[in-house]
Amino acid sequence: MSDFGSDPGSHVDPRWVSSTLEVSAYLGGGATSRVYEGVDHAAQREVAIKIVRADVDARTRARLDRELAALTAVRHPGVVAVYGQGALPDGRPYLVMERIRGKPLHDVLAASPDRRLPHDRAVALATDLADALASLHEAGVVHRDVKPANVIVSDDRGPVLVDLGFARLSDGGPRLTPDGRVVGTPGFIPPEVLFGVEAGPSADVYALGVLLFQMIAGIAPFEGELSKMIVAIMRGPRPDLRAHAPEISPALAALVARTLSREAAARPKATELADDLRALASGV
């Protein structure tokens, strides 16, 4: 195998992941894994290949198995499809997923005037994402890290949820996060999870509400210094979307406020949120 790429880091990944999987370009990555564009010559299709970094612990590597299980549990156009998994000669596992052509939502927002999207587009994206979350929840999967970086706005089918490495499955499998550790991204974590309650489907709805607020207002509902932001999320008043976007309807602002409720039981389910957003979009 010949080495691939000049991307700096703790290791250089091989160009040939297996006898039929060839890497063609580096797409991005973080502290635990890297994602590459590639070709599955056996299936004759483009793929995305997620390879765990060499310097991560066994718990992090095990998350790839959980991500595979989560993605295998659901088939929905708004959730990235998984094709299989394997391991490099050095033992590092990898996932083979569909290659989605598009841009991360955070890049779409960064390129938009004032980091805002037109209201109808924001509502349409949130509706599709609510449908995708409903499909995950029906399969017993909680994403636990819904945020702009984990949404790809595809060229041909709308938004697609990716990166289920922190997903929780209702299969009785082993916990992959230490007790007491909060999983997620600051600003998108609901109050009950910050208080130590395990994330359920309503936590994903909360995160989607943060996302919808951000798409319309151009800023997140809770921002600033981390400690102060956490206190505001846990104890402060719920922000009013119309204070940042007075032109939107009171009904839309009220729906977003419901998703951001401090009480998990007061939030709509993902299916209800999708239906309510459709009703608002159609003027019902």
Backbone bond lengths (Angstrom), bond angles and torsions (degrees), N, CA, C in turn:
res aa  C-N    CA-C-N  psi(-1)  N-CA   C-N-CA  omega(-1)  CA-C   N-CA-C  phi
1 M - - - 1.457 - - 1.520 109.88 -
2 S 1.304 116.60 136.71 1.452 120.42 175.73 1.521 108.94 -95.57
3 D 1.345 116.58 147.96 1.451 120.26 179.61 1.515 110.19 -71.31
4 F 1.354 114.12 151.12 1.463 119.56 -177.85 1.518 110.42 -118.17
5 G 1.324 115.53 137.02 1.455 120.96 165.07 1.507 114.90 82.38
6 S 1.321 114.29 159.75 1.456 121.99 177.45 1.514 111.40 -114.43
7 D 1.332 116.60 14.03 1.458 120.43 -178.51 1.524 110.26 -63.63
8 P 1.349 118.08 127.57 1.459 119.98 -177.34 1.512 111.74 -71.62
9 G 1.314 116.59 156.62 1.460 120.54 177.69 1.504 110.95 155.22
10 S 1.314 114.90 -162.89 1.455 120.00 -174.28 1.515 112.79 -84.80
11 H 1.325 118.02 -8.79 1.454 119.61 178.13 1.520 109.74 -158.10
12 V 1.298 115.84 164.46 1.461 121.97 174.42 1.522 107.07 -116.32
13 D 1.308 117.02 124.16 1.456 120.68 -176.76 1.526 111.06 -83.23
14 P 1.322 117.29 152.48 1.463 120.98 -177.77 1.517 111.82 -73.51
15 R 1.326 116.03 151.48 1.457 120.30 175.66 1.529 110.10 -69.23
16 W 1.316 116.55 -41.47 1.464 120.90 177.78 1.531 108.24 -99.26
17 V 1.337 116.15 108.89 1.457 121.87 179.59 1.522 110.06 -74.53
18 S 1.319 116.40 -36.40 1.460 122.69 173.40 1.523 106.83 -145.99
19 S 1.321 116.25 -174.07 1.461 118.85 -178.68 1.520 112.56 -66.85
20 T 1.342 117.64 -17.32 1.468 120.62 -178.60 1.523 113.75 -121.71
21 L 1.347 117.56 -7.79 1.464 121.27 -177.98 1.528 109.71 -105.27
22 E 1.326 116.22 115.02 1.457 121.57 -178.14 1.530 110.01 -115.10
23 V 1.330 116.73 128.55 1.458 122.31 177.04 1.520 109.31 -81.63
24 S 1.348 116.04 138.84 1.466 119.49 -179.41 1.520 113.70 -121.35
25 A 1.336 118.63 -24.35 1.465 120.48 -178.84 1.515 110.39 -161.29
26 Y 1.334 115.73 150.07 1.463 122.17 175.63 1.521 108.81 -85.80
27 L 1.338 117.57 128.58 1.462 121.66 -178.76 1.519 112.55 -100.68
28 G 1.320 117.78 -33.88 1.459 120.21 -178.81 1.510 110.60 155.21
29 G 1.319 115.43 174.62 1.447 119.17 179.87 1.505 111.56 179.05
30 G 1.328 115.24 -176.64 1.453 121.01 -178.62 1.506 111.07 -143.94
31 A 1.333 115.05 -147.52 1.454 120.20 -173.93 1.515 113.30 -72.64
32 T 1.341 117.89 -21.83 1.463 119.75 -173.03 1.522 114.47 -114.19
33 S 1.313 118.60 -20.86 1.468 119.44 -175.13 1.520 110.73 -157.69
34 R 1.316 114.43 167.78 1.456 122.09 175.61 1.518 108.77 -130.17
35 V 1.320 115.03 149.11 1.462 120.39 -178.81 1.520 108.72 -120.75
36 Y 1.322 114.93 132.51 1.458 121.60 -178.25 1.530 110.48 -123.61
37 E 1.301 114.75 151.76 1.461 120.85 166.90 1.519 107.27 -83.87
38 G 1.325 116.03 142.66 1.448 118.90 -179.84 1.511 112.38 -156.28
39 V 1.312 114.72 -175.43 1.459 122.04 179.45 1.517 108.80 -129.45
40 D 1.333 115.41 130.51 1.461 121.51 171.12 1.523 106.28 -94.44
41 H 1.325 116.36 100.39 1.464 119.97 -174.65 1.523 111.63 -68.72
42 A 1.327 117.88 -28.15 1.460 120.04 179.23 1.524 110.99 -69.11
43 A 1.350 115.97 -42.99 1.473 120.20 179.94 1.520 112.26 -89.86
44 Q 1.339 116.75 -9.34 1.462 122.77 179.73 1.531 111.06 56.44
45 R 1.349 114.73 57.32 1.455 119.41 178.01 1.522 109.72 -151.65
46 E 1.332 115.34 155.79 1.449 121.09 172.34 1.522 109.52 -73.97
47 V 1.329 116.09 146.81 1.453 120.82 -179.75 1.521 109.29 -141.79
48 A 1.329 114.69 165.73 1.459 121.90 167.10 1.517 107.06 -110.15
49 I 1.317 117.06 135.83 1.473 121.98 -176.72 1.525 108.16 -120.15
50 K 1.327 115.89 118.57 1.462 121.76 179.84 1.518 108.97 -102.55
51 I 1.345 116.04 116.95 1.462 121.94 -175.92 1.525 109.34 -114.99
52 V 1.326 116.54 129.66 1.464 121.37 177.91 1.523 109.46 -70.10
53 R 1.313 115.28 140.51 1.464 120.08 178.67 1.529 110.88 -68.45
54 A 1.310 115.73 160.04 1.464 120.64 -175.67 1.520 113.01 -73.83
55 D 1.341 117.40 -22.05 1.459 119.62 -169.82 1.528 112.92 -103.60
56 V 1.342 117.86 23.25 1.460 119.62 -179.80 1.525 110.24 -102.42
57 D 1.344 115.59 162.11 1.460 119.56 -176.71 1.524 111.89 -85.44
58 A 1.325 115.26 175.15 1.464 121.31 -176.70 1.522 111.67 -64.12
59 R 1.340 116.98 -34.54 1.456 120.10 179.50 1.527 110.84 -62.19
60 T 1.332 116.11 -42.43 1.458 120.51 179.65 1.523 110.55 -66.64
61 R 1.318 116.69 -39.44 1.463 119.17 178.01 1.529 110.96 -64.24
62 A 1.325 116.38 -36.43 1.463 119.89 179.98 1.521 111.69 -65.62
63 R 1.338 116.73 -23.79 1.464 118.70 179.48 1.530 111.08 -63.00
64 L 1.323 116.58 -27.64 1.457 118.59 178.83 1.524 110.33 -64.06
65 D 1.321 117.23 -36.78 1.459 120.44 175.84 1.522 110.51 -64.35
66 R 1.336 116.34 -39.95 1.460 119.99 178.67 1.524 110.58 -66.72
67 E 1.329 116.28 -38.62 1.465 119.22 178.50 1.522 109.90 -63.90
68 L 1.323 117.06 -41.37 1.460 120.70 177.27 1.524 110.27 -60.64
69 A 1.326 116.89 -45.40 1.461 120.40 -179.93 1.518 111.16 -63.06
70 A 1.330 117.05 -41.18 1.455 120.73 -179.68 1.526 111.24 -65.11
71 L 1.324 116.38 -44.04 1.465 119.93 -177.86 1.521 111.43 -71.93
72 T 1.326 116.84 -30.91 1.456 120.31 178.80 1.528 110.99 -71.71
73 A 1.334 116.80 -24.83 1.463 121.26 -175.12 1.521 112.88 -73.91
74 V 1.328 118.43 -14.69 1.469 120.07 -174.10 1.520 110.05 -139.40
75 R 1.320 115.13 144.97 1.462 121.59 172.84 1.516 107.15 -126.42
76 H 1.316 116.64 110.31 1.463 121.76 -177.72 1.521 107.60 -152.75
77 P 1.338 118.45 140.98 1.473 119.62 -179.00 1.523 112.97 -63.44
78 G 1.336 117.54 -18.51 1.449 120.58 178.91 1.512 114.36 -92.44
79 V 1.337 117.27 7.43 1.463 122.21 177.09 1.523 107.83 -128.01
80 V 1.318 117.18 130.87 1.460 120.52 -177.95 1.522 110.26 -58.64
81 A 1.326 117.02 137.61 1.464 122.07 -179.60 1.526 109.73 -87.71
82 V 1.323 115.71 146.76 1.455 121.37 178.22 1.525 108.67 -113.32
83 Y 1.325 116.53 140.70 1.464 121.39 -178.05 1.525 112.98 -105.61
84 G 1.326 117.35 -27.15 1.454 118.37 -178.45 1.514 111.68 168.69
85 Q 1.318 116.36 -172.75 1.451 122.48 -179.17 1.519 109.60 -146.69
86 G 1.315 115.13 169.62 1.456 120.56 177.99 1.508 109.21 -169.05
87 A 1.313 116.35 -168.21 1.458 121.56 179.49 1.522 109.16 -142.13
88 L 1.336 116.42 141.57 1.461 121.91 175.04 1.530 109.39 -73.82
89 P 1.321 117.38 165.25 1.467 119.79 178.94 1.529 113.80 -56.12
90 D 1.353 116.94 -27.14 1.461 119.14 179.29 1.524 112.37 -84.75
91 G 1.334 116.90 3.45 1.460 121.15 175.86 1.507 115.06 96.20
92 R 1.327 118.23 -9.69 1.470 119.71 -179.01 1.529 110.56 -70.95
93 P 1.344 117.06 129.72 1.460 119.47 -179.08 1.526 112.02 -79.12
94 Y 1.326 114.76 159.85 1.466 120.53 175.16 1.520 109.41 -144.19
95 L 1.332 115.13 156.37 1.459 122.94 173.79 1.514 109.26 -113.56
96 V 1.328 115.75 145.41 1.464 121.81 174.65 1.528 106.95 -113.05
97 M 1.337 115.51 119.57 1.457 121.39 -175.59 1.527 110.19 -127.89
98 E 1.322 114.97 170.93 1.454 118.58 176.91 1.524 109.93 -68.49
99 R 1.310 116.12 147.26 1.464 122.35 176.51 1.521 107.58 -89.96
100 I 1.324 116.82 115.53 1.456 122.01 -178.96 1.523 108.63 -99.05
101 R 1.300 115.97 124.03 1.457 121.16 177.32 1.526 108.87 -87.24
102 G 1.307 116.60 118.76 1.449 120.72 -179.37 1.513 110.80 165.27
103 K 1.343 115.80 -165.74 1.454 121.63 -178.35 1.525 110.23 -125.06
104 P 1.332 117.58 145.44 1.459 118.97 171.73 1.524 110.11 -59.69
105 L 1.311 116.30 144.95 1.457 120.14 -177.90 1.523 111.75 -59.58
106 H 1.331 117.44 -33.22 1.468 117.64 179.96 1.523 111.16 -65.17
107 D 1.345 118.01 -30.27 1.460 120.52 175.17 1.528 111.10 -73.24
108 V 1.329 116.40 -37.11 1.466 120.42 176.89 1.522 109.86 -61.68
109 L 1.337 116.64 -44.73 1.462 120.26 179.43 1.529 111.22 -66.16
110 A 1.326 116.80 -40.64 1.467 120.29 -179.08 1.519 111.87 -62.24
111 A 1.333 116.60 -29.51 1.468 120.87 -178.74 1.522 112.91 -90.04
112 S 1.336 117.59 -2.58 1.459 121.55 -176.83 1.527 110.33 -93.03
113 P 1.330 118.31 149.29 1.469 120.90 177.53 1.523 111.21 -56.55
114 D 1.342 116.33 126.91 1.461 122.49 -179.17 1.533 112.16 56.77
115 R 1.323 116.39 20.65 1.469 122.49 179.80 1.522 112.00 59.99
116 R 1.320 116.97 26.89 1.462 122.19 179.21 1.521 110.18 -111.91
117 L 1.328 114.67 154.57 1.455 120.62 171.85 1.521 108.70 -111.73
118 P 1.332 118.28 153.31 1.462 119.66 172.33 1.524 109.98 -54.48
119 H 1.311 116.50 144.12 1.465 119.88 -173.21 1.513 112.76 -57.89
120 D 1.338 116.30 -40.79 1.468 117.98 -177.78 1.519 111.17 -66.23
121 R 1.328 116.92 -35.26 1.461 118.88 178.43 1.524 110.82 -71.38
122 A 1.328 117.22 -40.94 1.458 120.25 178.12 1.520 111.01 -60.54
123 V 1.322 116.83 -43.33 1.466 120.74 179.64 1.524 110.56 -65.97
124 A 1.339 116.79 -40.15 1.465 120.07 179.76 1.527 110.79 -64.24
125 L 1.331 117.50 -43.30 1.465 120.78 178.32 1.526 110.67 -63.27
126 A 1.336 116.41 -44.53 1.465 120.14 -179.54 1.525 111.32 -64.67
127 T 1.334 117.31 -35.66 1.464 120.62 178.26 1.520 110.69 -62.83
128 D 1.330 116.15 -46.94 1.469 120.08 179.40 1.531 111.05 -63.37
129 L 1.325 116.89 -39.07 1.456 120.00 179.48 1.524 111.53 -69.01
130 A 1.329 117.15 -35.45 1.464 120.26 175.95 1.527 110.21 -64.00
131 D 1.330 117.08 -39.76 1.470 120.45 175.75 1.521 110.85 -61.34
132 A 1.336 116.95 -42.95 1.463 120.75 179.62 1.524 111.09 -64.18
133 L 1.332 116.46 -42.29 1.459 119.55 177.93 1.525 111.21 -64.72
134 A 1.329 116.86 -39.01 1.465 119.65 178.09 1.523 110.58 -59.40
135 S 1.331 116.77 -39.09 1.456 120.68 178.68 1.526 111.07 -65.96
136 L 1.323 117.18 -41.61 1.460 120.88 176.27 1.525 111.06 -62.24
137 H 1.321 115.85 -47.26 1.465 120.15 -176.84 1.522 111.11 -63.78
138 E 1.325 116.77 -37.70 1.466 119.94 178.47 1.524 110.62 -63.07
139 A 1.340 115.83 -31.63 1.467 120.64 179.26 1.527 112.03 -85.25
140 G 1.334 117.48 2.91 1.458 120.59 179.05 1.511 114.48 82.45
141 V 1.334 116.77 24.52 1.462 121.68 -177.72 1.527 109.75 -115.71
142 V 1.316 117.21 131.83 1.463 123.23 171.82 1.522 107.26 -111.18
143 H 1.335 117.61 124.82 1.465 121.37 -174.91 1.526 111.51 -66.01
144 R 1.332 116.93 -50.19 1.468 125.30 176.32 1.531 115.05 73.91
145 D 1.331 119.22 1.31 1.468 119.07 176.90 1.523 110.60 -150.09
146 V 1.336 115.70 49.24 1.461 120.61 176.60 1.531 108.05 -74.19
147 K 1.316 116.71 121.89 1.461 122.83 -179.38 1.527 108.15 -164.06
148 P 1.342 118.38 167.10 1.471 120.07 -176.35 1.522 114.45 -56.96
149 A 1.332 117.69 -34.02 1.466 120.01 -178.63 1.514 112.10 -69.80
150 N 1.340 117.46 -20.80 1.465 121.17 -177.62 1.523 112.53 -104.19
151 V 1.322 115.60 19.75 1.470 121.65 173.58 1.525 107.85 -124.00
152 I 1.324 116.27 120.74 1.459 121.13 174.60 1.528 107.87 -99.74
153 V 1.321 116.47 121.65 1.459 120.68 175.47 1.528 106.47 -85.84
154 S 1.324 115.56 100.69 1.462 120.63 -171.90 1.512 111.15 -75.71
155 D 1.318 115.10 161.73 1.457 121.12 -178.62 1.520 112.51 -74.86
156 D 1.328 117.30 -21.56 1.464 118.16 -170.04 1.523 115.60 -131.40
157 R 1.360 118.80 -5.69 1.464 117.12 -176.74 1.528 114.18 -144.22
158 G 1.308 117.67 16.88 1.448 119.78 177.26 1.511 112.84 85.65
159 P 1.340 117.95 -161.54 1.460 121.03 -175.24 1.522 111.93 -75.80
160 V 1.333 115.34 144.87 1.462 121.52 -179.60 1.526 108.29 -130.74
161 L 1.323 117.09 126.91 1.457 122.31 176.02 1.526 109.86 -75.99
162 V 1.324 116.20 132.68 1.460 121.64 178.07 1.527 108.75 -129.36
163 D 1.322 115.52 176.37 1.465 124.99 175.85 1.521 112.20 56.40
164 L 1.315 115.53 81.81 1.459 121.71 176.10 1.524 111.39 -101.86
165 G 1.320 116.16 31.00 1.457 120.45 -179.82 1.516 114.15 -64.55
166 F 1.346 117.00 -23.61 1.460 120.75 177.83 1.521 112.05 -103.15
167 A 1.318 117.73 10.09 1.459 120.94 -176.40 1.522 111.05 -62.15
168 R 1.336 114.68 148.21 1.464 120.93 174.82 1.523 108.27 -112.16
169 L 1.325 115.97 131.19 1.456 121.58 179.93 1.520 109.43 -109.55
170 S 1.312 115.66 143.66 1.471 120.28 178.66 1.523 109.92 -90.39
171 D 1.351 115.98 51.03 1.465 120.25 -177.15 1.524 112.57 -112.78
172 G 1.328 114.97 5.45 1.455 117.92 -180.00 1.513 113.78 76.03
173 G 1.331 117.74 11.87 1.454 120.71 -179.67 1.521 111.89 -70.48
174 P 1.327 117.25 173.57 1.460 120.77 -177.04 1.520 111.55 -67.31
175 R 1.332 116.21 147.69 1.458 121.25 174.23 1.521 108.44 -72.52
176 L 1.328 116.10 136.77 1.458 120.06 -179.24 1.517 112.24 -110.10
177 T 1.335 116.65 7.04 1.454 120.63 173.64 1.517 107.91 -126.04
178 P 1.324 117.83 138.20 1.465 120.03 -179.29 1.518 110.94 -59.84
179 D 1.325 116.71 145.88 1.459 120.48 177.14 1.522 109.91 -55.00
180 G 1.351 115.73 134.17 1.451 120.76 178.83 1.509 113.90 91.01
181 R 1.325 119.14 -12.39 1.452 120.68 179.56 1.518 109.56 -83.79
182 V 1.335 116.25 131.78 1.456 121.65 179.32 1.522 108.96 -87.11
183 V 1.340 115.39 127.38 1.458 120.89 -179.37 1.523 108.94 -103.26
184 G 1.329 116.78 134.29 1.450 120.95 177.43 1.514 110.87 136.42
185 T 1.318 115.26 -167.69 1.451 122.07 -177.57 1.528 109.41 -115.33
186 P 1.338 118.83 128.46 1.466 120.16 -179.68 1.525 111.41 -51.22
187 G 1.315 115.62 138.49 1.453 121.61 -177.32 1.507 113.07 95.64
188 F 1.341 117.27 -23.48 1.460 122.20 -180.00 1.529 111.95 -111.46
189 I 1.342 117.01 1.42 1.458 121.93 -178.04 1.523 108.87 -93.74
190 P 1.330 118.68 127.70 1.464 120.60 -177.30 1.527 112.34 -75.24
191 P 1.335 116.92 162.90 1.468 120.30 -175.79 1.515 114.10 -56.58
192 E 1.349 118.04 -42.00 1.462 118.89 -174.83 1.528 112.13 -64.24
193 V 1.328 116.49 -32.81 1.467 119.60 178.07 1.525 110.12 -71.07
194 L 1.336 116.71 -37.92 1.462 119.96 175.92 1.524 110.98 -63.75
195 F 1.344 116.64 -28.94 1.463 121.00 176.97 1.523 112.36 -81.04
196 G 1.362 117.67 -4.26 1.456 120.71 175.83 1.505 116.09 106.13
197 V 1.333 117.68 2.57 1.466 120.86 177.54 1.522 109.04 -79.27
198 E 1.322 117.20 138.94 1.464 120.70 179.84 1.522 110.45 -64.69
199 A 1.311 117.06 138.29 1.463 121.84 -176.86 1.518 111.34 -65.84
200 G 1.312 115.98 130.80 1.453 122.43 174.16 1.517 110.38 -116.22
201 P 1.322 117.79 -172.32 1.472 120.41 -179.96 1.524 113.96 -54.44
202 S 1.334 117.29 -34.41 1.467 119.76 -179.21 1.526 111.66 -65.00
203 A 1.331 118.10 -23.33 1.465 120.79 176.52 1.526 110.24 -68.07
204 D 1.330 117.13 -37.95 1.467 120.21 175.85 1.520 111.07 -65.96
205 V 1.341 116.72 -38.66 1.469 120.39 178.22 1.525 110.16 -63.70
206 Y 1.329 116.18 -41.65 1.463 120.25 176.38 1.536 110.60 -58.12
207 A 1.319 116.66 -48.00 1.466 120.55 -178.82 1.524 110.74 -62.16
208 L 1.336 117.02 -38.28 1.464 119.60 177.49 1.525 110.34 -66.68
209 G 1.344 117.63 -35.08 1.459 120.19 175.30 1.519 111.56 -62.93
210 V 1.339 116.92 -40.77 1.464 120.77 175.09 1.529 109.83 -59.99
211 L 1.318 115.33 -42.97 1.462 120.76 -179.04 1.528 111.17 -63.04
212 L 1.326 116.99 -44.97 1.461 120.82 179.99 1.526 110.60 -65.25
213 F 1.320 117.04 -42.59 1.469 121.30 175.76 1.525 109.90 -55.98
214 Q 1.326 116.56 -46.62 1.460 121.55 -177.50 1.521 111.59 -65.61
215 M 1.327 117.62 -39.98 1.463 120.41 -179.95 1.523 111.60 -63.35
216 I 1.337 116.97 -34.61 1.462 120.80 -177.04 1.526 111.99 -87.43
217 A 1.331 116.75 -41.98 1.464 120.94 -173.91 1.527 113.55 -86.64
218 G 1.326 116.93 -23.08 1.458 120.02 -176.15 1.516 113.30 86.76
219 I 1.326 116.64 -6.87 1.458 122.16 175.72 1.520 107.98 -138.72
220 A 1.311 116.79 159.12 1.457 120.80 177.22 1.528 109.64 -77.23
221 P 1.325 118.24 155.36 1.466 119.82 -179.58 1.518 113.45 -64.30
222 F 1.324 117.02 -29.34 1.462 121.09 178.15 1.523 108.24 -128.30
223 E 1.321 116.49 121.85 1.450 121.64 -178.71 1.525 109.58 -140.16
224 G 1.333 115.66 175.60 1.454 120.50 175.43 1.513 113.15 106.66
225 E 1.325 115.42 -163.03 1.461 121.63 -179.36 1.526 109.57 -56.84
226 L 1.332 116.31 136.79 1.456 121.68 -170.74 1.528 112.55 -55.36
227 S 1.316 118.03 -49.71 1.463 119.91 -175.96 1.520 111.33 -63.13
228 K 1.318 117.57 -40.93 1.462 120.90 179.30 1.524 110.68 -69.70
229 M 1.331 116.40 -36.65 1.456 120.09 178.54 1.526 110.47 -63.83
230 I 1.319 117.26 -42.15 1.466 121.08 179.88 1.523 110.71 -63.10
231 V 1.328 117.21 -42.19 1.464 120.61 177.80 1.525 110.25 -62.10
232 A 1.336 116.81 -41.54 1.465 120.33 179.52 1.521 111.10 -63.96
233 I 1.332 116.79 -40.53 1.466 120.33 179.10 1.524 110.36 -65.27
234 M 1.312 116.95 -41.92 1.449 120.81 -173.85 1.533 112.96 -78.90
235 R 1.340 117.06 -33.61 1.465 119.07 -170.26 1.525 114.56 -130.81
236 G 1.313 117.97 -16.57 1.454 120.47 -173.36 1.519 113.39 -80.32
237 P 1.336 117.57 170.48 1.469 121.44 176.88 1.520 110.88 -67.29
238 R 1.321 115.42 153.59 1.453 119.46 177.74 1.528 109.15 -74.95
239 P 1.313 118.46 133.47 1.465 120.75 -178.51 1.526 111.70 -68.35
240 D 1.324 115.70 148.00 1.460 122.42 -179.71 1.525 108.45 -97.10
241 L 1.319 116.96 116.22 1.461 120.85 -178.90 1.526 111.47 -61.06
242 R 1.331 117.74 -32.79 1.468 120.09 -177.92 1.524 112.45 -69.74
243 A 1.317 118.09 -15.75 1.456 120.48 174.28 1.521 111.04 -67.65
244 H 1.324 116.19 -24.68 1.466 121.41 178.93 1.530 112.03 -104.68
245 A 1.325 116.47 -24.52 1.463 121.54 -179.25 1.527 108.48 -138.38
246 P 1.339 117.80 73.60 1.472 120.83 -174.38 1.514 114.15 -64.03
247 E 1.324 116.64 -13.98 1.463 119.52 -177.44 1.528 113.13 -80.28
248 I 1.330 118.54 -12.52 1.468 119.00 -178.25 1.527 109.96 -78.25
249 S 1.310 115.99 163.86 1.463 120.65 -177.10 1.522 110.73 -74.05
250 P 1.335 117.47 148.51 1.469 119.88 174.60 1.522 112.00 -57.59
251 A 1.337 117.48 -32.40 1.465 120.50 -178.91 1.522 111.10 -65.54
252 L 1.331 117.29 -41.62 1.464 120.17 178.55 1.524 110.21 -66.62
253 A 1.338 117.18 -42.92 1.458 120.20 178.77 1.525 110.86 -61.59
254 A 1.329 116.43 -39.26 1.460 120.52 -179.98 1.526 111.19 -67.02
255 L 1.325 117.01 -38.26 1.461 120.57 179.14 1.524 110.57 -65.86
256 V 1.332 117.14 -44.00 1.462 120.17 177.59 1.527 109.88 -61.61
257 A 1.346 116.53 -40.74 1.463 120.09 178.87 1.529 111.01 -61.34
258 R 1.334 117.98 -36.83 1.467 121.03 177.58 1.519 111.15 -62.75
259 T 1.324 116.89 -41.08 1.469 119.22 -179.70 1.522 111.42 -65.97
260 L 1.342 116.91 -25.34 1.463 121.30 -178.50 1.524 112.45 -96.32
261 S 1.310 117.32 10.91 1.457 120.75 -178.85 1.520 111.24 -56.64
262 R 1.343 115.10 143.38 1.465 119.10 175.96 1.517 111.52 -66.63
263 E 1.316 117.08 -28.26 1.452 122.00 -179.89 1.527 109.74 -91.92
264 A 1.322 116.44 120.24 1.465 120.49 -177.48 1.521 111.67 -58.93
265 A 1.335 117.05 -37.67 1.463 121.07 -177.23 1.522 112.42 -67.70
266 A 1.338 117.46 -19.89 1.462 120.87 -179.20 1.526 112.74 -83.06
267 R 1.310 117.11 -12.89 1.467 120.25 -179.87 1.530 110.36 -79.37
268 P 1.329 117.11 148.70 1.469 118.42 175.37 1.517 110.15 -70.67
269 K 1.316 116.35 155.16 1.449 119.71 169.82 1.524 108.76 -72.34
270 A 1.309 116.66 163.31 1.463 120.03 -176.99 1.524 111.50 -59.28
271 T 1.323 117.05 -39.62 1.473 119.91 178.65 1.516 110.88 -64.68
272 E 1.328 117.07 -41.50 1.462 121.04 179.08 1.520 110.81 -65.80
273 L 1.315 116.47 -40.30 1.456 120.35 179.02 1.520 110.77 -61.96
274 A 1.329 116.73 -44.51 1.462 120.52 178.65 1.524 110.74 -60.71
275 D 1.341 117.47 -44.70 1.464 121.19 179.92 1.528 111.29 -63.70
276 D 1.336 116.91 -43.00 1.461 120.22 -179.42 1.530 111.40 -65.75
277 L 1.325 116.62 -39.01 1.472 119.78 178.28 1.525 110.86 -65.57
278 R 1.340 116.73 -38.91 1.462 119.51 177.15 1.527 111.25 -63.98
279 A 1.322 115.23 -40.25 1.462 119.54 179.21 1.524 110.52 -63.42
280 L 1.322 116.80 -42.06 1.462 119.66 178.17 1.532 111.21 -64.72
281 A 1.341 116.16 -41.52 1.462 120.20 -179.25 1.523 111.83 -64.33
282 S 1.337 116.43 -33.00 1.456 119.58 -177.67 1.530 112.71 -90.10
283 G 1.344 115.86 -1.72 1.452 119.75 177.96 1.504 114.68 83.22
284 V 1.347 117.05 11.28 1.463 120.09 179.84 1.537 108.75 -76.90
